[in-house]
């Protein structure tokens, strides 16, 4: 019985960090996927944030136009994908 408990403790000391590392990698993958393949709600959030930056004077009108066009193009791609 003592060896069973000791074995579980030792196994947990090895598998615990491995499991945490795997969870961290999964989180990084999920966040990268969101960034590379945003959905409509994320695009809307980015457009709002972009507008806020423009109004606060943190980006130029030109930079706003460039970023807005990229976001709108990505939104159009999502819409095309839904139609297919």
Helices and strands as residue ranges (DSSP letters): H 2-36, H 40-55, H 61-83
